[in-house]
Amino acid sequence: MDNLLGGSLRAKPMGVLPWQVRLFDWRGAAIRQRRSLFPRSIRARYALTVGLLFLIVLTVVGAFVDGWIRSKIEADVFRDTRRATFEWADAMQPGYVPPPESTGHVDYLQLVDDQERVTAANAATAGKPPLTTVRPPADDRILNLIEYPSWDDRGILVTILRLSPQAAHLVWNGRPHYVYAGDEQPPGLANHYLEIGIGIAVLFASAAAAWATWVVVGRTLRPVKAISERMREATASDLSLRVPAPPGDDEIAQLAHNSNTYLERLEKAVTSQRRFASMASHELRSPVTALHVQLDEALTYPQQVDPHETIQTALHTTERFQAIIDELLAYTRVKETRTSAPEPLDLSALLQEEMAALSFGTPIWLKATCHPTVLGSRVQLGGVLCNLLANAQRHAHSRVDVTLECAGGQAVVTVQDDGEGISPEDRERVFEPFVRLAEGQRLDPGGCGLGLALSREMVNAHRGSLAIEDSLKGARFVLRLPAMNEDRESA
């Protein structure tokens, strides 16, 4: 079948006719050709565009200039030829035609009768046919035109004057005669030197504009090239590189500044991710090792190890696994997403609810000077308050003091305990994932160090802040949230 049809049908896609394939190929080839002809470099594109625009505009301007100069020169020549015809015609008398050489203003002078015979001529046109066979119109006695006779390489600017009927009657018995005065075109017009000069000037100006654009755009894009090269050097293994920032405050300087800001945020994000992965691995390694040891002992010493006790211990270890994984998921979910479906919340009432849930243990005292309303998630903000109050109860010696104030459009919640406190160098570390100080490990051996990190991420998602401030005794946690109102306590 392939040989009978002159080729294989398997090479063509089903449902596509041969002419359609050729049409697609032609279109694709045309698109590729256009892309290849158009330069990819911005510098080259701008230079080419400016050069072409200058060429088009200057060509139009040059054409107008050329026409204006030509008309001006031709008007000057025709003025001389008109004067010559009138001077010679005025000198003619009945029975006497002065020799045309006496005028001396133009190159060619002829007197032609109505039979197109030259009756008088200067030496330059002696023995030559009339300069032209054209006659002035009936409503005008004089006509200017350009003729190209066979005996002259250049064009001749000719003025034709039809003598008046009175002169024709007195001198030639009423037969009309014509005076021809001609002058050769100036060399600049005849040899197109003017057009050549204007064309060279147009090409030079267009090339100069393209070159100037090439230089200016190249210097303008030089910082962009440096930024591109530096961005190409930045890899996942080394994000500490920064792009060079040019002086000034133009668009390129802003691009460099924004690129450095992006690289800085990217470096912090990658560093935080790596640290988080390392800490998570370290935190999960301990229960994995404990579970492995327990199961290995049960298999190695089946007669000495109580299976029920091993299963019970393993169950506690898996619960520890589950708690760590749940906190990891919660931390990641809050860090990667924003608060959804926020609602107005009475922060004072929410704080009292969380205090009521922790009524056991160290007493908590509340002092509220306002009743602010905040916009957010009840579950998340309740979890933040519960975590702060529980930590304060765990580390306090005798009491926990909580204040609720309004200042500068913000609701400020302060949780103060009278425990050992937190040293200034550790006040930011405690908000990092899996960071647990010695005091925290002693008071809460089962914790994993994600509570404060999770709380700060939730507060940041609500456009607030959570920090540890100086205090005379114990730890002082300060929570700030944007307030929708600031209802003050009545005196």
C-alpha positions as CSV (number, residue, x, y, z in Angstrom):
1,M,0.0,0.0,0.0
2,D,2.8,2.4,0.8
3,N,4.5,1.8,-2.6
4,L,1.2,2.2,-4.5
5,L,0.4,5.6,-2.9
6,G,4.0,6.8,-3.4
7,G,4.8,7.2,0.3
8,S,3.9,6.1,3.8
9,L,0.6,7.2,5.4
10,R,1.9,6.6,8.9
11,A,4.0,9.8,8.7
12,K,0.8,12.0,8.6
13,P,-1.5,12.5,11.6
14,M,-4.9,11.1,11.4
15,G,-7.6,13.6,10.4
16,V,-5.2,16.1,8.8
17,L,-5.1,16.5,5.1
18,P,-1.8,16.9,3.2
19,W,-2.4,20.5,2.2
20,Q,-3.2,21.3,5.9
21,V,0.1,19.8,7.0
22,R,1.9,21.9,4.4
23,L,-0.1,25.0,5.6
24,F,0.9,24.3,9.2
25,D,4.5,23.9,8.2
26,W,4.5,27.1,6.2
27,R,3.0,29.0,9.1
28,G,5.4,27.6,11.6
29,A,8.4,28.3,9.3
30,A,7.1,31.9,8.7
31,I,6.7,32.5,12.5
32,R,10.2,31.1,13.1
33,Q,11.6,33.3,10.3
34,R,10.0,36.4,11.7
35,R,11.3,35.6,15.2
36,S,14.8,35.1,13.8
37,L,14.8,38.3,11.8
38,F,13.6,40.4,14.8
39,P,16.5,40.9,17.2
40,R,16.1,39.4,20.7
41,S,18.2,42.0,22.4
42,I,16.3,45.0,23.9
43,R,19.3,47.2,23.0
44,A,19.3,46.1,19.4
45,R,15.5,46.4,19.1
46,Y,15.5,50.0,20.5
47,A,18.4,51.0,18.2
48,L,16.7,49.5,15.2
49,T,13.4,51.1,16.0
50,V,14.8,54.5,16.5
51,G,16.9,54.2,13.4
52,L,13.9,53.2,11.3
53,L,11.8,56.0,12.8
54,F,14.5,58.6,12.0
55,L,14.9,57.2,8.5
56,I,11.2,57.5,7.8
57,V,10.7,60.9,9.3
58,L,13.9,62.4,7.9
59,T,13.1,60.9,4.4
60,V,9.7,62.7,4.5
61,V,11.4,65.9,5.7
62,G,14.1,65.5,3.1
63,A,11.6,65.2,0.3
64,F,9.9,68.4,1.3
65,V,13.3,70.2,1.6
66,D,14.4,68.9,-1.8
67,G,11.1,70.0,-3.4
68,W,11.4,73.5,-1.7
69,I,15.0,73.9,-2.8
70,R,14.3,72.8,-6.4
71,S,11.3,75.1,-6.7
72,K,13.4,78.0,-5.3
73,I,16.2,77.4,-7.8
74,E,13.8,76.9,-10.7
75,A,11.9,80.1,-9.7
76,D,15.2,82.1,-9.9
77,V,16.1,80.6,-13.3
78,F,12.6,81.2,-14.7
79,R,12.8,84.8,-13.5
80,D,15.9,85.3,-15.6
81,T,14.5,83.6,-18.6
82,R,11.2,85.6,-18.4
83,R,13.3,88.8,-18.2
84,A,15.2,87.7,-21.2
85,T,12.1,87.1,-23.3
86,F,10.6,90.4,-22.4
87,E,13.8,92.3,-23.1
88,W,14.3,90.7,-26.5
89,A,10.6,91.2,-27.4
90,D,10.7,94.9,-26.4
91,A,13.8,95.4,-28.6
92,M,12.0,94.2,-31.7
93,Q,10.9,96.9,-34.2
94,P,9.0,96.7,-37.5
95,G,11.5,95.3,-40.0
96,Y,14.2,94.8,-37.4
97,V,14.9,91.9,-35.0
98,P,17.9,92.6,-32.8
99,P,20.4,89.7,-32.5
100,P,19.6,87.6,-29.4
101,E,23.3,87.7,-28.3
102,S,22.7,91.3,-27.2
103,T,20.6,90.2,-24.2
104,G,23.3,87.9,-22.7
105,H,21.1,86.7,-19.7
106,V,20.4,83.1,-20.6
107,D,22.0,80.2,-22.5
108,Y,19.5,79.7,-25.3
109,L,17.3,82.2,-27.2
110,Q,15.1,81.4,-30.2
111,L,12.4,83.1,-32.2
112,V,10.0,80.6,-33.7
113,D,7.1,81.2,-36.1
114,D,3.7,79.5,-36.3
115,Q,5.2,76.8,-38.6
116,E,7.8,75.8,-35.9
117,R,10.6,77.3,-37.9
118,V,13.4,79.0,-36.1
119,T,13.7,82.5,-37.6
120,A,16.3,83.8,-35.2
121,A,18.6,82.2,-32.6
122,N,21.7,82.9,-30.6
123,A,24.9,81.0,-31.2
124,A,24.2,78.2,-28.7
125,T,21.0,77.2,-30.6
126,A,22.1,77.9,-34.1
127,G,21.0,75.1,-36.4
128,K,19.1,73.4,-33.7
129,P,15.4,72.6,-33.7
130,P,13.0,74.6,-31.4
131,L,13.6,74.1,-27.7
132,T,10.0,72.8,-27.4
133,T,6.9,72.4,-29.4
134,V,4.6,73.4,-26.6
135,R,2.6,76.6,-26.9
136,P,1.2,78.9,-24.2
137,P,-2.5,78.4,-23.5
138,A,-5.0,80.7,-25.1
139,D,-5.7,82.6,-21.9
140,D,-2.0,83.3,-21.2
141,R,0.9,84.6,-23.3
142,I,3.7,83.1,-21.2
143,L,4.5,79.5,-20.1
144,N,7.3,78.0,-18.0
145,L,8.4,74.4,-18.4
146,I,11.3,72.0,-18.3
147,E,12.3,70.3,-21.6
148,Y,14.8,67.5,-22.2
149,P,16.0,67.9,-25.9
150,S,17.8,65.1,-27.6
151,W,20.9,67.3,-28.2
152,D,21.5,68.2,-24.5
153,D,22.3,65.8,-21.7
154,R,20.7,68.1,-19.1
155,G,17.2,69.5,-18.8
156,I,16.5,73.0,-20.0
157,L,14.3,75.4,-18.1
158,V,12.3,77.2,-20.9
159,T,10.1,80.2,-20.9
160,I,7.8,80.7,-23.9
161,L,6.4,84.1,-24.7
162,R,3.8,84.5,-27.4
163,L,4.2,87.9,-29.0
164,S,1.2,90.2,-28.9
165,P,-1.1,90.4,-31.9
166,Q,0.0,94.1,-32.5
167,A,3.6,93.1,-32.7
168,A,2.9,90.2,-35.0
169,H,0.8,92.5,-37.2
170,L,3.5,95.2,-37.4
171,V,6.5,92.9,-37.8
172,W,5.3,89.7,-39.5
173,N,2.0,90.7,-41.1
174,G,-0.1,89.2,-38.4
175,R,1.6,85.8,-38.3
176,P,2.1,84.7,-34.6
177,H,5.6,84.3,-33.4
178,Y,7.1,82.9,-30.1
179,V,10.2,83.8,-28.1
180,Y,12.0,80.9,-26.4
181,A,14.4,81.6,-23.6
182,G,16.1,78.6,-22.0
183,D,18.7,78.0,-19.4
184,E,20.3,74.6,-18.5
185,Q,19.5,73.2,-15.1
186,P,22.1,73.8,-12.5
187,P,24.4,70.8,-12.0
188,G,23.0,70.2,-8.5
189,L,19.6,69.6,-10.0
190,A,20.5,68.0,-13.2
191,N,22.9,65.5,-11.7
192,H,20.7,64.9,-8.6
193,Y,23.5,66.1,-6.3
194,L,20.8,67.7,-4.1
195,E,18.9,64.4,-3.7
196,I,22.2,62.5,-3.1
197,G,23.3,65.0,-0.5
198,I,20.0,64.9,1.3
199,G,19.9,61.1,1.2
200,I,23.4,60.9,2.6
201,A,22.4,63.3,5.4
202,V,19.3,61.3,6.1
203,L,21.2,58.0,6.3
204,F,23.9,59.6,8.5
205,A,21.4,61.2,10.9
206,S,19.5,57.9,11.1
207,A,22.7,55.9,11.7
208,A,23.8,58.5,14.3
209,A,20.4,58.2,16.1
210,A,20.6,54.4,16.1
211,W,24.2,54.5,17.4
212,A,23.3,57.0,20.1
213,T,20.3,54.9,21.1
214,W,22.6,51.8,21.2
215,V,25.0,53.6,23.5
216,V,22.4,55.2,25.8
217,V,20.3,52.0,26.1
218,G,23.5,50.0,26.6
219,R,24.6,52.2,29.5
220,T,21.1,52.2,30.9
221,L,20.8,48.4,30.8
222,R,24.3,47.9,32.1
223,P,23.1,47.7,35.7
224,V,20.3,45.3,34.6
225,K,23.0,43.0,33.1
226,A,24.9,43.1,36.3
227,I,21.8,42.3,38.2
228,S,21.0,39.4,35.9
229,E,24.5,38.0,36.2
230,R,24.4,38.2,39.9
231,M,20.9,36.6,40.1
232,R,22.2,33.8,37.9
233,E,25.0,33.2,40.4
234,A,22.5,32.9,43.3
235,T,21.8,29.2,43.9
236,A,20.0,27.2,46.6
237,S,23.3,26.5,48.2
238,D,24.3,30.1,48.5
239,L,21.5,32.7,48.9
240,S,23.7,35.4,50.5
241,L,24.6,37.1,47.3
242,R,23.1,40.6,46.7
243,V,22.7,42.4,43.4
244,P,24.6,45.7,42.8
245,A,22.4,48.7,43.4
246,P,23.1,51.7,41.1
247,P,23.0,55.2,42.5
248,G,19.8,57.2,42.2
249,D,16.1,56.3,42.6
250,D,15.1,55.4,39.1
251,E,13.3,52.3,38.0
252,I,16.5,50.2,37.7
253,A,17.6,51.3,41.2
254,Q,14.2,50.2,42.5
255,L,14.6,46.9,40.7
256,A,17.9,46.3,42.4
257,H,16.5,47.3,45.8
258,N,13.4,45.0,45.3
259,S,15.7,42.2,44.1
260,N,17.9,42.5,47.2
261,T,14.8,42.6,49.4
262,Y,13.4,39.5,47.7
263,L,16.8,37.7,48.0
264,E,16.9,38.6,51.7
265,R,13.4,37.2,52.3
266,L,14.2,34.1,50.3
267,E,17.4,33.5,52.3
268,K,15.5,33.9,55.5
269,A,12.7,31.6,54.3
270,V,15.1,28.9,53.1
271,T,17.2,29.2,56.3
272,S,14.1,29.0,58.4
273,Q,12.9,26.0,56.4
274,R,16.2,24.2,56.8
275,R,16.3,24.9,60.5
276,F,12.8,23.8,60.9
277,A,13.4,20.5,59.0
278,S,16.6,19.9,61.1
279,M,14.7,20.6,64.4
280,A,11.8,18.5,63.3
281,S,14.1,15.6,62.5
282,H,15.9,16.0,65.7
283,E,12.6,16.1,67.7
284,L,11.2,13.1,66.0
285,R,14.4,11.1,66.3
286,S,14.1,10.6,70.1
287,P,10.6,8.9,70.1
288,V,11.6,6.9,67.0
289,T,14.8,5.6,68.8
290,A,12.8,4.9,72.0
291,L,10.2,2.9,70.1
292,H,12.9,1.0,68.2
293,V,14.7,0.1,71.5
294,Q,11.4,-1.0,73.1
295,L,10.4,-3.3,70.3
296,D,13.9,-4.6,69.8
297,E,14.1,-5.6,73.5
298,A,10.7,-7.3,73.3
299,L,11.9,-9.4,70.3
300,T,15.4,-10.1,71.7
301,Y,14.3,-11.0,75.3
302,P,10.8,-12.4,74.9
303,Q,11.0,-14.3,78.3
304,Q,12.2,-11.2,80.3
305,V,10.1,-8.4,78.8
306,D,6.4,-8.1,79.6
307,P,4.5,-7.8,76.2
308,H,1.7,-5.8,77.8
309,E,4.1,-3.3,79.3
310,T,5.9,-3.0,76.0
311,I,2.7,-2.4,74.1
312,Q,1.6,0.1,76.7
313,T,5.0,2.0,76.4
314,A,4.9,1.9,72.6
315,L,1.3,3.3,72.7
316,H,2.6,6.2,74.8
317,T,5.4,6.8,72.3
318,T,3.0,6.8,69.4
319,E,0.8,9.3,71.2
320,R,4.0,11.4,71.6
321,F,4.4,11.0,67.8
322,Q,0.9,12.1,67.1
323,A,1.2,15.2,69.3
324,I,4.4,16.3,67.6
325,I,2.9,15.7,64.1
326,D,-0.3,17.5,65.0
327,E,1.7,20.5,66.2
328,L,3.9,20.4,63.1
329,L,0.8,20.4,60.9
330,A,-0.8,23.2,62.9
331,Y,2.4,25.3,62.7
332,T,2.8,24.7,59.0
333,R,-0.9,25.5,58.3
334,V,-0.8,28.8,60.1
335,K,2.6,29.8,58.6
336,E,1.5,29.0,55.0
337,T,-2.1,30.3,55.1
338,R,-3.9,33.4,56.3
339,T,-6.9,33.7,58.6
340,S,-10.1,32.8,56.9
341,A,-13.6,34.1,57.6
342,P,-12.6,36.5,60.4
343,E,-15.3,37.7,62.8
344,P,-15.6,40.5,65.4
345,L,-14.5,39.2,68.8
346,D,-14.8,40.8,72.2
347,L,-11.3,40.3,73.4
348,S,-12.1,40.9,77.1
349,A,-14.8,38.1,77.0
350,L,-12.5,35.8,75.1
351,L,-9.8,36.4,77.7
352,Q,-12.2,35.6,80.6
353,E,-13.3,32.4,78.9
354,E,-9.7,31.1,78.6
355,M,-9.0,32.1,82.2
356,A,-12.1,30.2,83.4
357,A,-10.8,27.1,81.6
358,L,-7.5,27.4,83.6
359,S,-9.1,28.1,87.0
360,F,-7.1,25.3,88.6
361,G,-3.5,25.8,89.5
362,T,-1.8,29.1,90.1
363,P,-4.4,32.0,90.4
364,I,-4.7,34.4,87.5
365,W,-5.7,38.0,88.1
366,L,-7.2,40.2,85.4
367,K,-7.3,44.0,85.2
368,A,-9.1,45.4,82.1
369,T,-9.3,49.1,81.4
370,C,-11.3,48.7,78.1
371,H,-13.4,46.3,76.1
372,P,-11.8,46.2,72.6
373,T,-13.3,44.4,69.7
374,V,-10.8,42.7,67.3
375,L,-11.3,41.0,64.0
376,G,-10.1,37.4,63.8
377,S,-10.5,33.7,64.4
378,R,-12.0,32.7,67.8
379,V,-10.2,29.3,67.7
380,Q,-6.8,30.7,66.9
381,L,-6.8,33.7,69.2
382,G,-8.3,31.6,71.9
383,G,-5.4,29.1,71.4
384,V,-2.9,32.0,71.7
385,L,-4.4,33.3,74.9
386,C,-4.6,29.7,76.4
387,N,-1.0,29.0,75.5
388,L,0.2,32.3,77.1
389,L,-1.8,31.7,80.3
390,A,-0.8,28.1,80.6
391,N,2.9,28.9,80.2
392,A,2.6,31.6,82.8
393,Q,0.8,29.3,85.3
394,R,3.5,26.7,84.7
395,H,6.4,29.0,85.4
396,A,4.8,31.3,88.1
397,H,5.6,30.9,91.8
398,S,2.5,32.4,93.3
399,R,0.4,34.4,90.8
400,V,-0.2,35.5,87.2
401,D,-1.2,39.1,86.4
402,V,-3.1,39.8,83.2
403,T,-3.9,43.3,82.0
404,L,-6.0,44.5,79.0
405,E,-5.5,48.0,77.8
406,C,-6.1,50.0,74.6
407,A,-3.4,52.3,73.1
408,G,-2.9,53.8,69.7
409,G,-5.7,51.8,68.0
410,Q,-4.4,48.5,69.4
411,A,-5.6,46.1,72.1
412,V,-2.7,45.3,74.4
413,V,-2.8,42.1,76.5
414,T,0.0,41.6,79.0
415,V,0.6,38.3,80.8
416,Q,3.1,38.6,83.7
417,D,4.2,35.8,86.0
418,D,6.5,35.9,89.0
419,G,8.7,33.0,88.1
420,E,12.4,32.9,87.1
421,G,11.9,34.9,83.9
422,I,13.6,34.6,80.5
423,S,17.1,36.1,79.9
424,P,17.3,38.8,77.2
425,E,19.4,36.7,74.8
426,D,16.7,33.9,74.8
427,R,13.6,36.1,74.4
428,E,13.6,35.7,70.6
429,R,14.8,32.1,70.6
430,V,11.8,30.8,72.5
431,F,9.6,31.8,69.5
432,E,11.6,29.5,67.2
433,P,10.2,26.0,66.5
434,F,11.4,23.2,68.9
435,V,13.4,25.6,71.1
436,R,13.0,24.7,74.8
437,L,14.9,26.3,77.6
438,A,16.2,24.2,80.5
439,E,13.4,25.5,82.8
440,G,10.7,24.6,80.3
441,Q,12.1,21.1,79.9
442,R,12.1,20.6,83.6
443,L,8.5,21.9,84.1
444,D,7.0,20.3,81.0
445,P,9.1,17.2,79.9
446,G,6.4,16.2,77.3
447,G,6.4,19.4,75.4
448,C,8.0,19.8,72.0
449,G,8.6,23.6,71.8
450,L,6.1,24.6,69.2
451,G,3.5,26.4,71.3
452,L,5.1,29.9,71.3
453,A,6.2,29.6,67.6
454,L,2.7,28.6,66.7
455,S,1.2,31.5,68.8
456,R,3.5,34.1,67.1
457,E,2.5,32.9,63.6
458,M,-1.2,33.1,64.5
459,V,-0.7,36.6,65.9
460,N,1.2,37.6,62.7
461,A,-1.6,36.2,60.6
462,H,-4.0,38.7,62.5
463,R,-1.6,41.6,61.7
464,G,-0.5,41.8,65.4
465,S,2.6,41.2,67.4
466,L,3.8,39.0,70.3
467,A,7.0,39.8,72.2
468,I,8.7,39.5,75.6
469,E,9.4,42.8,77.3
470,D,11.5,43.7,80.3
471,S,10.0,43.1,83.8
472,L,11.3,43.4,87.4
473,K,10.5,39.7,88.0
474,G,9.3,36.8,85.9
475,A,8.4,36.8,82.2
476,R,6.3,39.5,80.7
477,F,4.5,38.5,77.4
478,V,2.8,41.4,75.5
479,L,0.2,40.7,72.8
480,R,-0.9,43.5,70.5
481,L,-3.8,43.3,68.1
482,P,-5.5,45.9,65.9
483,A,-8.7,47.1,67.6
484,M,-11.9,47.9,65.9
485,N,-13.1,50.0,68.8
486,E,-11.8,51.0,72.3
487,D,-14.7,50.9,74.7
488,R,-13.3,52.2,78.0
489,E,-14.2,50.9,81.4
490,S,-16.7,53.2,83.2
491,A,-15.3,54.8,86.4
